[in-house]
Amino acid sequence: MIGFAPALPIYQLAMHYASLKYGCAMLDGLLNDLGNGVEIYLVGGAVRDKLLGLPVTEQDWVVLGETPESMEQQGFRSVGKDFPVFLHPKSHEEYALARTERKTAPGYRGFTVHAAPDVTLEQDLIRRDLTINAMALSSQGQLIDPYDGQIDLERRLFRHVSPAFAEDPVRILRVARFAARYNHLGFTLAEETRELMQSMVTAGEADHLVPERVWAELFKALGEKTPGAFFYTLKACSALHKILPEIDGLFGVPQPEIHHPEIDTGIHTMLCLEQAALLSTSPEVRFAALVHDLGKGLTPKLNWPHHYGHESLGLPALENLCNRLRVPNSFKTLALLVMQYHTHCHRAFELRASTLTDMLTALGAFKPVSKLAELLLACEADAKGRTGHENTPYPQAELISCAARIATAVDTSSILNSELKGAHIGAAIRSLRIKAVAEFIIQYKKSSR
């Protein structure tokens, strides 16, 4: 194998598979009670990851020779809206009847599904997206690989199974997500598959992707080891412009080389996302790092390479993106704060005590629950997401965190028990916090010399 995590021996796969299949059968007898000629195979991602030697978190099964009615009679619960998928009554794993599909309308819902006892395993596998996902494992440990998925695993190649790939635009997103998941293992996209994906975009198939599905795949990609590969893959087939034009619009926009040796804002954004993935597993932090510079894509070209006021210029674009994709509020809230205040955070050592205190107030740092820690991680990712600055310390985070703790600990009881009313109470508390922050900054700078 070529620089490749070793596959598990087939006999080990057989033992693992058999223990799962026949363990369930012994517990409830359901599988043994299925009709004569029924065959059950482990399929898809579980087989792929077993051969890669990676942990398997979900297992999907395909059933040959059965009908929906007989599955339900054996206690399986139907959960498929568009095709026959059932949950095992004990393990709750998915069992799908072997099926074929025929394209009848644009988009990813425009299919007619045929599931019947005479559908073969090869017919079921050929409708899948990539060859590495079109393998099956029998109860005896036999690998069924009619489309050379194992060879493509060894080559670390994403390659479509058949021209039917082009019938489902969601597959563009799935391939991009697989890139985010396996890029660190050296996987690349086959040129013929990239060309097919690009032809799908040109034909307008990507226009049929609904916001919920785009966000679902984006969310999953943000949680992968190398999320930047998701966006580079979409850009390579011209889909990024259709799906996330705000991100696509950052590529080719220059920044001052003295601050950004990488110059290109799109590249900087991907470097930020890479750093965010190293600093935090939080998808909210990673999303905030991804979108923090949207305003630079809106800077008039006459002002390039400078981007004055990009922190506020990008706020409406971020609102629109979040509304269009129906991004959860927790993501949106943090992203808006990072966009608006990341430059302030970078300049923390230059800020007056009053400015720093007001920023902490705006960030909700004095509330019982705040996003300050997550915001500082996103800002650190921004600072380190520059060529040559990957290992540069970010002491601003410590300064801001300490200032927040000092200001939060200020004793306000004398003010709350005074005769002050309304806004005067807030102003007095602000003055106390500013004084505490000012004293802290003086001591902090002295101790740092």
PEUR-V292743 format. One record per pair of residues at least 4 apart in sequence whose ideal C-beta (glycine too) atoms are under 6 Angstrom apart, sorted by the first residue. I is the first residue (numbers start at 1). J is the second residue. D is the distance in whole Angstrom. If there is no record, write none. Layout:
i/j/d
I/J/D
I/J/D
//
This chain:
i/j/d
1/154/5
2/154/6
4/154/6
5/52/5
5/53/5
6/53/6
7/51/4
8/12/5
8/13/6
8/50/6
10/141/5
13/17/6
13/50/6
13/137/6
13/141/5
14/18/6
14/141/2
17/42/6
17/137/6
18/22/5
18/139/6
19/23/5
21/139/5
24/90/6
24/91/6
25/31/4
25/32/5
27/90/6
28/90/6
29/33/6
30/74/5
30/75/6
33/74/6
34/38/4
35/70/6
37/65/4
38/65/4
38/66/5
39/64/4
40/61/6
40/63/5
41/62/5
41/136/4
41/138/6
42/46/5
42/47/6
42/137/4
43/60/6
43/62/5
43/136/5
44/60/5
44/133/5
45/49/6
46/56/5
46/59/5
47/135/5
47/137/5
48/132/5
48/133/6
49/54/4
49/56/5
51/153/6
59/93/5
60/94/5
61/95/5
62/96/5
62/98/5
62/124/6
63/95/5
63/97/5
64/98/5
65/117/5
66/70/5
66/71/6
68/84/5
71/76/4
71/86/5
75/89/4
76/86/4
77/87/5
78/86/6
79/85/6
79/87/6
80/84/5
80/85/3
83/99/6
83/113/4
84/97/4
84/115/5
85/94/6
85/96/5
86/95/5
87/92/5
88/93/5
97/115/4
98/119/4
98/124/4
99/113/5
99/115/4
99/119/6
100/114/5
100/119/6
100/123/5
101/111/5
101/113/5
101/127/5
102/112/5
103/167/4
104/110/5
104/112/5
105/110/3
106/110/6
106/208/5
107/208/3
108/168/5
108/169/6
108/170/4
119/123/5
121/136/6
122/146/5
125/134/4
126/161/6
126/162/5
128/133/5
128/134/4
128/161/6
129/133/6
129/165/6
129/171/5
129/174/6
130/158/6
131/147/5
131/148/6
131/149/4
131/152/5
131/159/5
131/161/5
132/149/5
132/152/5
132/153/5
134/147/5
134/149/5
134/161/5
135/145/5
135/149/4
136/144/4
137/143/6
138/142/4
145/149/5
145/150/5
147/161/5
152/157/4
152/159/5
156/186/5
156/187/4
157/190/5
158/175/6
158/189/5
159/190/4
159/193/5
160/165/4
160/193/5
165/171/6
166/196/6
166/200/5
169/205/4
169/206/5
169/208/6
169/209/5
170/213/6
172/197/5
172/239/5
173/217/4
176/230/5
176/233/4
176/234/5
177/217/5
177/220/6
177/221/5
177/230/6
178/182/6
179/183/5
179/229/4
179/233/4
180/221/4
180/224/4
180/226/6
180/227/5
180/229/5
180/230/4
181/224/5
182/187/4
183/226/4
183/229/4
184/225/5
184/226/5
189/193/6
189/194/5
194/236/6
194/237/5
197/237/4
198/237/4
198/238/5
200/205/4
201/206/5
201/238/5
201/239/5
206/239/5
206/242/4
209/213/6
209/214/5
211/325/5
211/326/5
214/243/6
214/325/6
215/219/6
215/325/4
221/227/5
221/230/4
222/227/5
222/283/4
222/286/5
222/287/6
223/283/5
227/273/6
227/277/6
228/270/4
228/273/5
228/274/5
229/233/6
234/239/4
234/240/4
235/240/4
239/243/6
240/244/6
240/248/4
241/245/6
241/248/4
245/249/6
246/294/5
246/317/6
246/321/5
249/297/4
250/265/4
250/266/4
250/269/5
250/297/5
251/266/3
253/265/4
253/296/6
253/297/6
254/263/5
254/304/5
254/305/4
255/260/4
255/263/6
255/265/6
255/305/5
256/305/5
257/263/6
260/268/6
260/386/6
261/387/4
261/388/5
262/267/5
262/268/5
262/387/4
265/296/5
268/385/6
271/385/4
272/289/5
272/381/5
272/382/5
272/385/3
273/289/5
273/290/5
275/381/4
275/384/4
275/385/5
276/285/6
276/286/5
276/289/4
276/381/4
279/377/5
279/381/6
280/285/4
280/377/5
284/330/6
284/331/5
284/334/5
285/374/5
285/377/5
285/378/5
287/331/5
287/335/6
288/334/5
288/335/4
288/338/4
288/378/4
289/378/5
289/381/4
291/318/6
291/335/5
292/338/5
292/339/5
292/342/5
292/382/6
294/314/4
294/317/5
294/318/6
295/310/3
295/313/4
295/314/3
296/307/5
296/310/5
298/313/5
299/303/5
299/307/5
309/313/5
310/314/6
311/340/5
311/343/6
314/318/6
314/339/6
318/335/6
318/339/6
320/324/6
322/327/4
322/332/4
327/331/5
327/332/5
329/333/6
334/371/5
334/374/6
337/341/6
337/363/6
337/375/6
338/342/5
338/375/6
338/378/5
341/345/6
341/359/6
342/379/5
342/382/5
344/359/5
345/379/4
345/396/6
348/396/4
348/399/5
348/400/5
351/355/4
351/356/5
353/434/5
353/437/4
353/438/4
353/441/6
354/434/5
356/403/6
356/437/6
357/433/5
357/434/5
357/437/5
360/365/4
360/404/5
363/372/6
364/370/4
365/370/5
365/372/5
365/404/4
366/408/5
371/375/5
372/404/6
376/397/4
380/394/4
380/397/6
381/385/6
383/394/5
384/389/6
384/390/5
403/437/5
403/440/6
406/436/5
406/440/5
407/433/4
407/436/6
407/437/5
410/432/5
410/433/5
410/436/5
412/416/6
412/429/5
413/417/6
415/428/5
415/429/6
420/424/4
420/425/5
420/428/6
440/444/6
//
